[in-house]
Amino acid sequence: MKNLFLSLTILYCSFFYGQDDYSIVNLDSNLIEHANSVILSQDIVLEIDSYNSMTYTESRTVTILNKKGLSAINAYAYYDESTKIKNLTLTVYNTFGAELQKFKERDFEDVSVVGSVSLYSDNRVKYLSYTPSSYPITLLFEKEVKTSNTAFIRSFQPIITYDQSIKRSTYKIQNHSGETLRTYFNKYSENVSQKELDENTVMYSFENLEAVPREVYSPSLETYTPQVMFALNTFELEGEKGQGNNWDMFGKWQYENLLKGLDELPQSTVTEIQSLTAGLQTDVEKAKVVYDYVQKNTRYISVQVGIGGWKPISAAEVDAKKYGDCKGLTNYTKALLTAVGVQSNYCVVQAGSEIQDLEEEFTSLQGNHVILTIPQENQENIWLECTSQDIPFNFLGTFTDNRKVLAVKSTGGEIIKTPSFSEEHNYQFTSAEIILKGSSIEAEVKISSKGSQYYRKYGLKKENPKTIKSHFKSYWDNLKELKIENYKFVNHKDKIIFEEFVSIKNDNYLKLYGEDIIMDVNPFNKFENNIPNYAERKTPFLVERGFVDEDEFIFNIEGLSVETVMDDINFESEFGTYSLHFEVVNEKLIVKRFFKLNKNNYEKSTYQDFVDFFSTIKKFDNTKISLKQIKT
């Protein structure tokens, strides 16, 4: 019905408003199919006047087809001392292309990027929230900003979100600076058109792209869609002139101009941290004390790198205020480590739950987050996430794992990689002692988690009882009459192991059919990942992080006999391994389960096999057996 309505609307518009650029009359049906929004046109012009003067102009017309497409409005502009807004408007058009409303810069909200935090008062954003009364609706967003920060030049990246089609997107660069402008095409840019308009002007364009659907197990969009990157060999950043066309030179420049001199601490703090580490022999021991000190004495203010500038506030300011963003807290931790004789490196990373590397082949200002590494001879480096008050020492979660980062050192920059989680590292062991009472069960459950499974759970300890009980009822949603009697959590930060101890009752777990008692052998770790079965997979197919689950369920079956022939199950595939083992010992039924999901890049053509693999695991996890009362 939705597509029929849109088709009729387009026909109606075509008859009455055929010449209107802001109607949707010229949209091909393939641009509407599977789309929540459509970029009718996006025209970006970048004028580089000198190494320290650049003007960015954007005119973007987007049709929002439904509520899910609202995020495509993107009506905002960041500004600070080095970046000024010259123009900012949003014009709203109805389905037929007639203007409904126009918002000027004064109508946009003007707020600090971090609320009332004084250290970042110069970093602000103007934005407009607009919710239409009906759909489809078309909006024209126009923005012009001028900046002296030329180290970061926005890429031409037409596809920035799922479920959005593109009719036309252009990016024109006019370089009148006299400085060399480097360009890099990623391997997915073969359909990007490039045209030289004159000796200083190049136009890039991309047309008629159908919406990319959001499919399960797709990697980050940036890793398989077109991107053209740009960088000046000579630039300005945070008021400092710089040069760098390789990572070594660029990293050294960042250290000299963005970090050097910001590591000075009050003598009282230096004395305190040296006293706390006195008598410790190794760098690791000292680093643990420093990290604990930072976690207990500071708090994190969320400001993304680039939005809140590229230069950290000084360590002295963080020490005085007791808060900072990722740049400030990382620099502060680095300064404290230096005070106790431990060398460390400030590292820029592209953070997010989806793994994305810095583009090693193109030296430029990249990344959105900062972490710290402590080099170790003949062993793996130590890594510190300085924004968290409770994450363990030398542990990076799924926000920054397994990706290339830039280590900024006094001697130069270097691309290195953060640690990755193996399947065995992402380990969970569940054990349960289970008592059968009539049709109900009572159980003492223990769950021990490591790696990414630790990272997903360790925050439970801070949650309120209502949230915790809701978590368990969701996790064990196969137990329809679950009662959480009590629970306890133990966070072994030194071992990076999170333990959950839960006492439960569940009525009607056993199904009684005459003398037969039917029991599900896996009450506490069912694999319920019901992934869609697409007619045709459109996007790449990736399991970024595999895992291993082991389980041991011990059922007290005193007075009962097992009537089912319990054959062990062993199943292996390119996607993983599964086994289910049964044994009866001293009136106890012991069920041992093993499930390993392999991390890997897979061919799209194997997706149906992957769906079948999950279906098979689900079937095995629903194995049932029959019991009977032993007659005396």
C-alpha positions as CSV (number, residue, x, y, z in Angstrom):
1,M,0.0,0.0,0.0
2,K,2.9,2.4,0.8
3,N,4.4,1.9,-2.6
4,L,1.0,2.2,-4.3
5,F,0.4,5.5,-2.5
6,L,3.8,6.9,-3.6
7,S,3.3,5.8,-7.2
8,L,-0.1,7.6,-7.3
9,T,1.4,10.7,-5.7
10,I,4.2,10.8,-8.3
11,L,1.7,10.5,-11.1
12,Y,-0.4,13.3,-9.6
13,C,2.6,15.5,-9.1
14,S,3.8,14.8,-12.6
15,F,0.6,16.1,-14.1
16,F,0.4,19.3,-12.0
17,Y,4.0,20.1,-11.1
18,G,6.2,18.4,-13.7
19,Q,8.7,21.2,-13.8
20,D,9.3,21.6,-10.1
21,D,12.7,20.6,-8.9
22,Y,11.5,20.0,-5.4
23,S,8.7,17.6,-6.2
24,I,9.4,13.8,-6.4
25,V,7.9,13.5,-9.9
26,N,11.2,12.5,-11.6
27,L,12.1,9.8,-9.2
28,D,12.5,6.3,-10.7
29,S,10.7,3.7,-8.8
30,N,14.0,1.9,-8.1
31,L,15.1,5.0,-6.0
32,I,12.0,4.7,-3.9
33,E,12.1,0.9,-3.3
34,H,13.6,0.0,0.0
35,A,14.4,3.6,0.8
36,N,13.5,5.7,3.8
37,S,14.9,8.9,2.2
38,V,16.2,10.0,-1.2
39,I,18.9,12.6,-1.9
40,L,17.5,14.4,-4.9
41,S,20.6,16.5,-5.1
42,Q,23.6,17.2,-3.0
43,D,26.1,19.8,-4.2
44,I,29.2,20.5,-2.2
45,V,31.7,23.2,-3.2
46,L,35.1,23.5,-1.4
47,E,37.1,26.6,-2.0
48,I,40.7,26.5,-0.8
49,D,42.0,30.1,-0.8
50,S,45.3,29.4,1.0
51,Y,46.9,26.9,3.3
52,N,44.9,28.5,6.2
53,S,41.6,29.5,4.6
54,M,38.9,27.3,3.3
55,T,35.1,27.7,2.6
56,Y,32.7,24.8,2.6
57,T,29.3,25.2,0.9
58,E,26.6,22.6,0.8
59,S,23.2,22.5,-0.9
60,R,21.3,19.3,-0.2
61,T,17.7,18.5,-1.2
62,V,16.4,15.4,0.4
63,T,13.0,13.7,0.3
64,I,11.9,12.0,3.5
65,L,9.6,9.2,2.6
66,N,8.7,8.0,6.1
67,K,9.4,8.5,9.8
68,K,12.5,6.2,9.6
69,G,14.1,8.6,7.2
70,L,14.0,11.6,9.6
71,S,17.7,11.3,10.5
72,A,18.6,12.2,6.9
73,I,17.7,15.9,7.6
74,N,21.1,16.5,9.2
75,A,20.5,20.2,9.6
76,Y,23.4,21.3,11.7
77,A,26.7,23.2,11.6
78,Y,29.5,23.2,14.1
79,Y,31.6,26.3,14.8
80,D,34.3,27.6,17.1
81,E,37.0,30.3,17.0
82,S,38.5,28.9,13.8
83,T,35.3,28.0,12.0
84,K,32.5,30.6,11.3
85,I,29.0,30.0,9.9
86,K,28.3,32.3,6.9
87,N,24.9,30.9,5.9
88,L,22.5,28.3,7.4
89,T,18.9,27.7,6.1
90,L,16.3,25.0,5.8
91,T,13.4,25.2,3.4
92,V,10.5,22.8,3.5
93,Y,8.5,21.7,0.5
94,N,5.4,19.6,0.2
95,T,5.0,16.5,-2.0
96,F,4.2,18.7,-5.0
97,G,7.2,21.0,-4.6
98,A,5.4,24.0,-3.2
99,E,7.3,25.8,-0.4
100,L,5.7,25.4,3.0
101,Q,8.2,27.0,5.4
102,K,11.7,28.5,5.6
103,F,14.0,28.5,8.6
104,K,16.9,30.9,8.8
105,E,20.0,30.8,10.9
106,R,18.3,32.6,13.8
107,D,15.7,29.8,14.0
108,F,18.4,27.2,14.6
109,E,19.1,26.1,18.2
110,D,22.6,27.3,19.3
111,V,24.2,25.1,22.0
112,S,27.5,24.0,23.4
113,V,28.7,20.6,22.2
114,V,29.0,19.6,25.8
115,G,26.4,21.6,27.6
116,S,27.7,23.9,30.3
117,V,31.3,22.5,30.6
118,S,33.5,25.6,30.7
119,L,36.6,24.1,29.1
120,Y,34.8,23.6,25.8
121,S,32.6,26.7,25.7
122,D,34.0,27.7,22.3
123,N,32.9,24.5,20.7
124,R,29.3,25.0,19.6
125,V,26.7,23.7,17.2
126,K,23.6,25.2,15.6
127,Y,20.9,22.6,14.7
128,L,17.3,22.4,13.7
129,S,14.9,19.7,14.7
130,Y,12.0,19.4,12.3
131,T,9.2,16.8,12.4
132,P,6.7,16.9,9.5
133,S,3.0,16.2,10.0
134,S,2.9,13.9,7.0
135,Y,5.1,12.1,4.5
136,P,6.7,12.3,1.9
137,I,8.2,15.8,2.5
138,T,11.2,17.5,0.8
139,L,13.8,19.7,2.5
140,L,16.5,21.9,1.1
141,F,19.4,22.4,3.5
142,E,21.9,25.1,2.7
143,K,25.1,25.7,4.7
144,E,28.3,27.8,4.2
145,V,31.1,27.8,6.7
146,K,34.6,29.3,6.6
147,T,37.5,27.9,8.5
148,S,41.3,28.3,9.0
149,N,41.6,24.6,9.9
150,T,42.6,23.1,6.5
151,A,44.2,19.9,7.8
152,F,40.9,18.1,7.7
153,I,39.1,18.2,4.3
154,R,35.8,16.3,4.2
155,S,35.9,13.3,1.9
156,F,33.5,12.8,-1.0
157,Q,31.5,10.0,0.4
158,P,28.1,9.9,-1.3
159,I,26.7,6.9,0.7
160,I,26.6,7.9,4.4
161,T,23.6,5.9,5.7
162,Y,21.6,2.8,4.9
163,D,18.2,2.9,3.3
164,Q,18.9,6.1,1.4
165,S,19.0,6.3,-2.4
166,I,20.9,9.0,-4.3
167,K,19.7,10.7,-7.5
168,R,22.7,13.0,-7.8
169,S,25.6,13.9,-5.6
170,T,28.5,16.2,-6.6
171,Y,31.7,17.5,-4.9
172,K,33.6,20.4,-6.5
173,I,37.0,21.4,-5.2
174,Q,38.5,24.8,-6.2
175,N,42.2,24.9,-5.1
176,H,43.5,28.5,-5.4
177,S,46.0,28.1,-2.6
178,G,49.0,27.2,-4.6
179,E,49.5,24.2,-2.3
180,T,49.6,20.6,-3.5
181,L,46.3,18.9,-3.0
182,R,46.6,15.1,-2.7
183,T,43.7,12.8,-3.7
184,Y,43.0,9.2,-2.9
185,F,40.3,6.9,-4.4
186,N,39.4,3.8,-2.4
187,K,38.8,0.5,-4.3
188,Y,35.1,1.0,-4.4
189,S,35.1,4.3,-6.3
190,E,35.1,3.0,-9.8
191,N,31.6,4.5,-10.4
192,V,32.6,8.0,-9.2
193,S,32.9,10.4,-12.1
194,Q,35.8,12.8,-12.2
195,K,35.9,15.9,-14.4
196,E,38.5,18.7,-14.6
197,L,36.7,22.0,-15.0
198,D,39.8,24.1,-15.2
199,E,43.4,23.9,-13.9
200,N,42.3,24.5,-10.3
201,T,38.9,22.9,-10.2
202,V,37.8,19.3,-10.2
203,M,34.3,18.0,-10.0
204,Y,33.4,14.5,-8.6
205,S,29.9,13.1,-9.1
206,F,27.8,10.0,-8.4
207,E,24.3,9.4,-9.7
208,N,21.3,7.1,-9.5
209,L,22.3,4.8,-6.7
210,E,19.6,2.6,-5.2
211,A,19.3,2.4,-1.4
212,V,21.7,0.1,0.3
213,P,19.7,-2.0,2.7
214,R,20.7,-2.5,6.3
215,E,21.4,-6.3,6.4
216,V,22.6,-8.3,9.4
217,Y,26.4,-9.0,9.6
218,S,27.3,-6.2,7.2
219,P,30.6,-4.4,8.0
220,S,30.8,-0.6,8.4
221,L,29.4,1.2,5.4
222,E,32.7,3.1,5.0
223,T,34.6,-0.1,4.4
224,Y,32.8,-1.1,1.2
225,T,31.3,2.1,-0.4
226,P,32.9,4.8,-2.5
227,Q,35.2,7.4,-0.9
228,V,37.5,10.0,-2.4
229,M,39.8,11.5,0.2
230,F,41.7,14.8,0.0
231,A,44.6,16.4,1.9
232,L,46.9,19.5,1.5
233,N,50.6,18.9,1.9
234,T,50.8,22.3,3.7
235,F,47.9,23.1,6.1
236,E,46.9,24.8,9.3
237,L,45.4,23.1,12.4
238,E,44.5,24.8,15.7
239,G,46.5,27.9,14.6
240,E,49.6,25.9,13.7
241,K,51.1,25.6,10.2
242,G,52.0,22.1,9.2
243,Q,53.3,19.8,6.6
244,G,53.2,16.1,6.2
245,N,52.6,13.7,3.3
246,N,53.6,10.6,5.1
247,W,52.7,9.2,8.5
248,D,56.1,9.6,10.0
249,M,56.3,13.3,9.2
250,F,52.6,13.9,10.0
251,G,52.8,12.2,13.4
252,K,55.9,14.1,14.4
253,W,54.2,17.4,13.4
254,Q,51.1,16.5,15.5
255,Y,53.4,15.7,18.5
256,E,55.3,19.0,18.2
257,N,52.3,21.2,17.6
258,L,49.4,19.6,19.3
259,L,50.9,17.7,22.3
260,K,54.2,19.1,23.2
261,G,54.2,21.3,26.3
262,L,50.7,20.2,27.4
263,D,52.0,17.5,29.7
264,E,53.1,19.8,32.6
265,L,51.5,19.0,35.9
266,P,51.3,20.8,39.3
267,Q,54.2,19.7,41.5
268,S,51.8,18.6,44.2
269,T,50.3,16.1,41.7
270,V,53.7,14.9,40.6
271,T,54.7,14.3,44.2
272,E,51.5,12.5,44.9
273,I,51.7,10.1,41.9
274,Q,55.4,9.4,42.6
275,S,54.6,8.6,46.2
276,L,51.9,6.2,45.1
277,T,54.3,4.4,42.8
278,A,57.3,4.5,45.1
279,G,58.9,1.1,45.5
280,L,57.3,-0.4,42.4
281,Q,59.8,-2.1,40.1
282,T,58.2,-2.4,36.7
283,D,56.5,-0.1,34.2
284,V,53.4,-2.3,34.3
285,E,53.1,-2.0,38.1
286,K,53.5,1.8,37.9
287,A,51.0,2.1,35.0
288,K,48.4,0.2,36.9
289,V,48.6,2.6,39.8
290,V,48.5,5.6,37.4
291,Y,45.5,4.2,35.6
292,D,43.6,3.6,38.8
293,Y,44.4,7.1,39.9
294,V,42.9,8.6,36.7
295,Q,39.8,6.4,37.0
296,K,39.2,7.5,40.6
297,N,40.0,11.2,40.2
298,T,38.5,12.2,36.8
299,R,35.3,11.9,34.8
300,Y,34.8,11.8,31.1
301,I,33.0,14.6,29.1
302,S,32.0,13.3,25.6
303,V,33.5,15.4,22.9
304,Q,34.3,13.7,19.6
305,V,37.7,14.4,18.1
306,G,37.3,17.1,15.5
307,I,34.1,18.5,16.9
308,G,35.8,19.7,20.1
309,G,39.0,20.5,18.2
310,W,42.1,18.4,17.6
311,K,44.3,19.7,20.4
312,P,43.9,18.4,23.9
313,I,43.5,20.7,26.9
314,S,46.5,20.8,29.1
315,A,47.2,18.1,31.7
316,A,47.2,20.9,34.3
317,E,43.6,21.9,33.4
318,V,42.4,18.4,33.6
319,D,44.1,18.0,37.0
320,A,42.3,21.2,38.2
321,K,38.9,20.5,36.8
322,K,38.9,16.7,37.2
323,Y,37.3,16.1,33.9
324,G,38.1,16.1,30.2
325,D,37.3,14.6,26.8
326,C,39.2,11.7,25.3
327,K,42.0,13.9,24.1
328,G,42.4,15.6,27.5
329,L,42.2,12.5,29.6
330,T,44.6,10.6,27.4
331,N,47.1,13.4,27.5
332,Y,46.6,13.6,31.3
333,T,47.3,9.9,31.8
334,K,50.3,10.2,29.5
335,A,51.6,13.1,31.6
336,L,51.2,11.1,34.8
337,L,53.0,8.1,33.3
338,T,55.9,10.4,32.3
339,A,56.1,11.7,35.8
340,V,56.8,8.2,37.1
341,G,59.2,7.3,34.2
342,V,56.9,5.3,32.0
343,Q,56.9,6.1,28.3
344,S,53.6,6.0,26.4
345,N,52.1,7.0,23.0
346,Y,49.0,9.0,22.2
347,C,47.0,7.1,19.5
348,V,44.3,8.4,17.2
349,V,41.6,5.8,16.3
350,Q,38.4,5.5,14.3
351,A,36.2,4.2,17.1
352,G,32.8,2.5,17.0
353,S,31.2,-0.8,17.4
354,E,31.9,-1.6,13.7
355,I,35.6,-2.1,13.0
356,Q,37.1,0.6,10.8
357,D,40.8,1.2,10.1
358,L,42.5,4.5,9.5
359,E,43.3,4.6,5.8
360,E,47.0,3.6,5.9
361,E,47.5,4.3,2.2
362,F,46.6,8.0,2.5
363,T,48.2,10.2,5.1
364,S,45.7,12.7,6.4
365,L,43.9,13.8,9.5
366,Q,41.6,10.9,10.4
367,G,40.0,9.4,13.4
368,N,37.3,10.3,16.0
369,H,38.8,9.1,19.3
370,V,42.1,8.9,21.2
371,I,43.5,6.1,23.3
372,L,46.9,5.4,24.9
373,T,49.5,2.6,24.4
374,I,52.5,1.7,26.5
375,P,55.2,0.0,24.3
376,Q,56.6,-3.3,25.6
377,E,59.8,-5.0,24.5
378,N,59.4,-8.5,23.2
379,Q,55.7,-8.7,24.2
380,E,52.4,-7.1,23.3
381,N,51.9,-3.4,24.0
382,I,49.6,-2.3,26.9
383,W,46.5,-0.4,25.9
384,L,44.5,2.1,28.0
385,E,41.0,3.5,27.4
386,C,41.3,6.7,29.4
387,T,37.7,7.8,29.2
388,S,36.2,5.0,31.4
389,Q,36.0,5.0,35.2
390,D,35.6,1.2,35.4
391,I,37.1,-0.6,32.4
392,P,40.0,-2.9,33.3
393,F,43.7,-2.0,32.9
394,N,45.1,-3.1,29.5
395,F,41.7,-3.9,28.0
396,L,40.0,-2.4,25.0
397,G,36.4,-3.3,24.3
398,T,34.6,-3.6,21.0
399,F,34.7,0.3,20.6
400,T,38.4,0.3,19.6
401,D,39.5,-3.3,19.1
402,N,41.2,-4.8,16.0
403,R,41.9,-1.7,13.9
404,K,44.7,0.4,12.6
405,V,45.5,3.6,14.6
406,L,48.1,6.4,14.4
407,A,50.6,6.4,17.2
408,V,51.8,10.0,17.7
409,K,55.4,9.9,19.0
410,S,58.1,12.6,19.4
411,T,60.1,10.7,16.8
412,G,57.3,10.5,14.2
413,G,54.0,8.8,13.5
414,E,53.4,5.1,13.0
415,I,50.4,3.1,12.0
416,I,50.0,0.2,14.5
417,K,47.1,-2.1,15.3
418,T,45.0,-2.5,18.4
419,P,44.5,-6.0,19.9
420,S,41.9,-8.2,18.3
421,F,39.7,-10.8,20.1
422,S,40.0,-14.4,19.0
423,E,37.0,-16.6,19.3
424,E,38.5,-18.3,22.3
425,H,39.1,-14.9,24.0
426,N,35.4,-14.1,23.7
427,Y,34.6,-16.9,26.0
428,Q,31.6,-17.6,28.2
429,F,31.1,-20.5,30.6
430,T,27.7,-21.2,32.1
431,S,27.1,-23.8,34.7
432,A,23.9,-24.7,36.5
433,E,22.8,-27.0,39.3
434,I,19.1,-27.7,38.6
435,I,16.5,-29.3,40.8
436,L,13.2,-30.7,39.4
437,K,10.1,-30.0,41.5
438,G,6.9,-31.2,39.9
439,S,6.7,-29.3,36.7
440,S,9.0,-26.5,37.9
441,I,12.7,-26.1,38.2
442,E,15.0,-24.3,40.7
443,A,18.5,-23.5,39.7
444,E,21.8,-22.0,40.8
445,V,23.4,-20.5,37.7
446,K,26.9,-19.2,37.3
447,I,28.1,-17.4,34.2
448,S,31.7,-16.4,33.7
449,S,32.6,-14.1,30.8
450,K,35.8,-12.9,29.1
451,G,36.7,-10.7,26.1
452,S,33.9,-9.1,24.2
453,Q,31.4,-11.0,26.3
454,Y,33.0,-9.4,29.4
455,Y,32.7,-6.0,27.7
456,R,29.1,-6.5,27.0
457,K,28.2,-7.4,30.6
458,Y,30.5,-5.8,33.1
459,G,28.3,-2.7,33.3
460,L,25.5,-4.8,34.9
461,K,27.0,-4.3,38.3
462,K,26.1,-0.6,38.2
463,E,22.5,-1.1,37.2
464,N,19.4,-0.9,39.4
465,P,17.5,-4.1,40.4
466,K,14.7,-3.5,37.9
467,T,17.1,-3.2,35.0
468,I,19.0,-6.3,36.1
469,K,15.9,-8.4,36.4
470,S,14.7,-7.1,33.0
471,H,18.1,-8.1,31.5
472,F,17.8,-11.7,32.8
473,K,14.2,-12.1,31.6
474,S,15.3,-10.9,28.2
475,Y,18.4,-13.1,28.1
476,W,16.3,-16.1,29.3
477,D,13.2,-15.3,27.4
478,N,12.7,-19.0,26.7
479,L,11.7,-19.3,30.4
480,K,8.2,-17.8,30.3
481,E,7.6,-18.0,34.1
482,L,11.0,-16.9,35.3
483,K,11.4,-15.6,38.8
484,I,14.8,-14.1,39.8
485,E,15.2,-15.0,43.5
486,N,18.6,-13.3,44.0
487,Y,21.8,-12.4,42.1
488,K,25.3,-11.4,42.7
489,F,28.0,-10.0,40.4
490,V,31.8,-10.2,40.8
491,N,34.0,-8.2,38.5
492,H,37.6,-9.6,38.5
493,K,39.1,-6.6,36.8
494,D,42.7,-7.9,37.3
495,K,41.8,-11.1,35.3
496,I,39.2,-9.4,33.1
497,I,36.5,-11.9,34.1
498,F,32.9,-11.0,35.0
499,E,30.9,-13.5,37.0
500,E,27.2,-13.7,37.5
501,F,25.6,-15.8,40.2
502,V,21.8,-16.1,39.8
503,S,19.2,-18.1,41.7
504,I,16.0,-18.7,39.7
505,K,12.7,-20.5,39.8
506,N,10.6,-21.3,36.8
507,D,7.2,-22.9,36.8
508,N,5.9,-25.2,34.2
509,Y,9.3,-25.9,32.7
510,L,8.6,-29.6,32.5
511,K,5.7,-30.7,30.4
512,L,3.6,-33.7,31.8
513,Y,1.9,-36.0,29.3
514,G,0.5,-38.9,31.3
515,E,3.5,-40.8,32.8
516,D,5.9,-39.0,30.4
517,I,7.8,-35.9,31.6
518,I,9.3,-33.9,28.7
519,M,12.3,-31.7,29.5
520,D,14.3,-29.2,27.5
521,V,18.0,-30.0,28.1
522,N,19.2,-26.4,27.6
523,P,17.4,-23.9,29.8
524,F,20.1,-21.2,30.1
525,N,21.9,-20.6,26.9
526,K,19.7,-21.0,23.9
527,F,21.0,-19.6,20.6
528,E,18.0,-17.5,19.4
529,N,19.7,-15.5,16.6
530,N,16.9,-15.5,14.1
531,I,18.5,-13.8,11.1
532,P,16.5,-12.9,8.0
533,N,16.5,-15.1,4.9
534,Y,17.0,-12.6,2.2
535,A,15.9,-13.5,-1.4
536,E,19.2,-12.0,-2.5
537,R,22.0,-10.7,-0.2
538,K,23.0,-7.2,-1.3
539,T,25.9,-6.3,1.1
540,P,29.1,-7.9,2.2
541,F,28.9,-10.5,4.8
542,L,31.2,-10.4,7.9
543,V,31.3,-11.9,11.3
544,E,33.6,-9.3,13.0
545,R,33.9,-11.1,16.3
546,G,33.4,-14.8,16.9
547,F,33.0,-16.4,20.3
548,V,33.0,-19.6,22.3
549,D,30.3,-20.7,24.7
550,E,30.7,-23.7,26.9
551,D,27.8,-24.9,29.2
552,E,27.3,-27.6,31.8
553,F,23.8,-28.2,33.1
554,I,23.5,-30.7,35.9
555,F,19.9,-31.9,36.4
556,N,19.1,-33.8,39.7
557,I,16.9,-36.6,38.4
558,E,16.6,-38.6,41.6
559,G,13.6,-40.9,41.3
560,L,13.5,-40.5,37.5
561,S,14.6,-42.6,34.6
562,V,15.7,-41.3,31.2
563,E,13.5,-42.8,28.5
564,T,15.1,-41.2,25.5
565,V,18.1,-42.6,23.7
566,M,20.6,-39.7,24.2
567,D,23.0,-39.7,21.3
568,D,25.7,-37.1,21.4
569,I,25.5,-34.3,18.7
570,N,28.5,-33.1,16.9
571,F,28.2,-30.6,14.1
572,E,30.9,-28.7,12.2
573,S,30.7,-26.1,9.4
574,E,32.9,-23.3,8.0
575,F,30.9,-21.0,10.2
576,G,31.5,-22.8,13.5
577,T,31.3,-25.9,15.6
578,Y,28.6,-27.3,17.9
579,S,28.4,-30.3,20.2
580,L,26.0,-31.6,22.8
581,H,27.1,-34.4,25.2
582,F,24.9,-36.4,27.6
583,E,25.8,-38.6,30.6
584,V,24.0,-39.9,33.7
585,V,26.1,-40.2,36.8
586,N,24.8,-40.8,40.3
587,E,21.2,-39.8,39.5
588,K,22.3,-36.7,37.8
589,L,21.9,-35.9,34.1
590,I,24.9,-33.9,32.9
591,V,24.4,-32.0,29.7
592,K,27.6,-30.4,28.2
593,R,27.2,-27.9,25.3
594,F,29.9,-26.3,23.2
595,F,29.3,-23.7,20.5
596,K,32.0,-21.8,18.5
597,L,31.1,-19.1,16.0
598,N,34.0,-18.3,13.6
599,K,34.9,-14.8,12.8
600,N,35.6,-14.3,9.1
601,N,34.8,-12.5,5.9
602,Y,32.4,-14.6,3.9
603,E,31.2,-14.6,0.3
604,K,27.7,-13.2,-0.1
605,S,26.8,-16.4,-2.0
606,T,27.3,-18.4,1.2
607,Y,24.7,-16.4,3.2
608,Q,22.0,-19.0,2.8
609,D,24.3,-21.6,4.2
610,F,24.9,-19.3,7.2
611,V,21.1,-19.0,7.7
612,D,20.9,-22.8,7.6
613,F,23.8,-23.1,10.0
614,F,22.0,-20.9,12.6
615,S,18.8,-22.8,12.1
616,T,20.6,-26.1,12.8
617,I,22.1,-24.7,16.0
618,K,18.7,-23.5,17.1
619,K,17.2,-26.9,16.4
620,F,19.9,-28.6,18.5
621,D,19.5,-26.1,21.3
622,N,15.8,-27.1,21.5
623,T,16.6,-30.8,22.1
624,K,14.2,-32.5,24.5
625,I,14.2,-35.7,26.4
626,S,11.6,-37.9,28.1
627,L,11.7,-38.9,31.7
628,K,9.6,-41.2,33.9
629,Q,9.0,-41.7,37.5
630,I,10.8,-44.9,38.7
631,K,8.1,-47.2,40.2
632,T,9.0,-48.8,43.5
